Amino acid sequence: MSRLTVWDATTKQQELRTEDAATIATTLAALGVRFERWDGVAVPDGASNDEILAAYRPYLDKLMGETGAGSADVVSLTPDHPQAAAMREKFLNEHIHIEDEVRFFVRGAGNFVLHLNGKVYDAYCVQGDLLSVPAGTKHWFDAGDKPHFTALRVFTDPAGWVAEFTGTDMAKQFPVAA
């Protein structure tokens, strides 16, 4: 189940913890973050990236038309991936992007953690969740030490995922909510 946990970034006091999708969407929308559920699409285990993209094509076409994005792809990470630890470390460092970071969870789960307005917002996303983090928003991503997810990524920039790291240790200060 999706969850949002909010802390004061200075005092580290928890201010909110909810699994209510409407509350998550409303809270994040106030920050310019898009959160929604895409239900009703079944993708069999073992489906190829092309099959996954085809299954979600109506959703992607609508989203890409709204955002002006030019491409979508599929990223998967499992605990046995030879680069799992290195990829986790890279994503775990606070960073920003020059374009919105758009992710839809086809399978599995992960935490997008946003740092803005003196607060830290841990959005635990699961299968069926779409999250769009606005350009310039400080954030990091953590799928845990045994990552298991498949996600759609939507890009405007032809270069794909390009991060500008902030150099802070915020991710260490705020481990993802369990």
N, C-alpha and C positions, 0 to 999 in steps of 0.2 A: 504494500500500500504506500502511495506517495506520502511524503511528510515534509513539513517545513519547520525548522527550528531557527529562532532568531535570538542573538545575543547582543548585548551592548559591547562594542569593541574595546572599550576602555576598562570597564569594571568586570567584564566577562560573565555578567549575570544573564541567565536565560530569561528572555522576555516573552517568548511565545513558542509553543510546540503544538502543532496541529496536523491531523491527517485528513481534514475536511478539504476536498478539492476546491470548493468554492472559496473558502477562506485563503487557501494557498494562492489561487489565481488572483483574488482581489488584493492581497498583501503584496504580491509581486508586481501586479499591474501598476500599483502606486509608484513603483520604482522604474517603470518602463519595461519590465520584464514580462514576456509573454509565456503563460503556462496554460496548457490545455490538454485534454485527453482525446486521443484518436482511437475510438473503439470500433470493433466489428471487422477488422481485417485479420484473417488467419493465414499465417505463413508457416508451412511445415518445417520441422527441424531438417536441416540439411539443404534448405533452399539456397540456391546460388545468389550472389549479390544482384545479378540481373533480375532474378525472380522476385527478390525482395523489393527492388526498385519498381518493378512492374506492378506488384500488389499494392503499393502505396502511391502509384502514379497520380490518381485523382487528387489525393491530399497534397502531394508535392507540387502538382501543376498550380493548384490554387495558392498555396503558400509562396511559391516562387513568383507567381504573378503579382501577389501583394507586396513582396519585398524587393522585387527586381533581381533576385538571385539568378545566377546563370548556370549553376551545376549542383548536382547532388551525388553523393556516393554512400557507400556502406563501410563502416568500420566495425571490426569485431576484435575482442580481446578475451582470452581465456587464460587460466592460471598456468597452463603448459606452454604458452607462447614464449619463445626464447628471449624476447625483448620485454616481457611483461614488467619486470622490475624497473628497467630503464624508462619505459613509457610512463609508468606510474610516477616516477620521480620527476619527469619532465612536466607532466600535467599538474603535479602537486605544487609546483611553484606558482605563486601569485603572478598573474599576468593580465594584459589587456590585448584587445585586437582592434584593428582599424575598421572592422566590419562586425555586424552582429554575429554571435556564435549561436547557431541553430542546431539543436540535436533532438532527435526523436528516438525513443527507446523501443526497438523491435522486440528485444529480449533482454533479460537481466536487469541490472540496476546500477546506479552510481550517484554520487553526490556532487552537485554543482554548488560551490560555496562562493557567495558574492560578498564583497567588502565595500560598502558605500554608506554614506550619511552617518558615519560613526557606529554602524552596526554590521554584524556578520549574519548572513542569511544562508543557512544550509538547506538546500532543496534536494531532498532524496527523491530521485526520479526512478520510476519502474516502467515495466513494459506498458506501452500505450501513452506515455507522457511525452509531450513536446515542450521544450524549454528554449526560449530565444533570449540570450543575454545581449543587451545593447552594446554597440561599439564603445570602447573606452571604459567599460565597467571592470573594475578590478575583481578577479575571481580565480578560482582553481577548481580542479576536478579530481575526485578520488573515487575509484571503484574498489578500493581495499587491496590488501596484499594478495588476494586470490580473485582477481577481476574476472567477471563473466558477464559480458554484455555484447549486444549487437545494436548499433545505432545508425540511423540515417544522419548524414551531415549535409548541410546546405550552404553553398558558398556564392558570394558575389565576385570575390577576387579570384582570378584564374590560378593564383599560386596556392590556393587551398588554405590549410591551417598555418597561419603565421602569427606568432605571439611576440609581444614585447614584455619581457619580464620586469617586474618592479624591484626585485632584489630584497623584498621583505621576507620575514619568517612567519607571516600570518598563518600559513597552513599548519605550522608546528604549534602555534598558540591556540588554534581552534581545530582540534581533530574532529573528523566527521561524527555526527550524532549516531549513536547505535540504536 
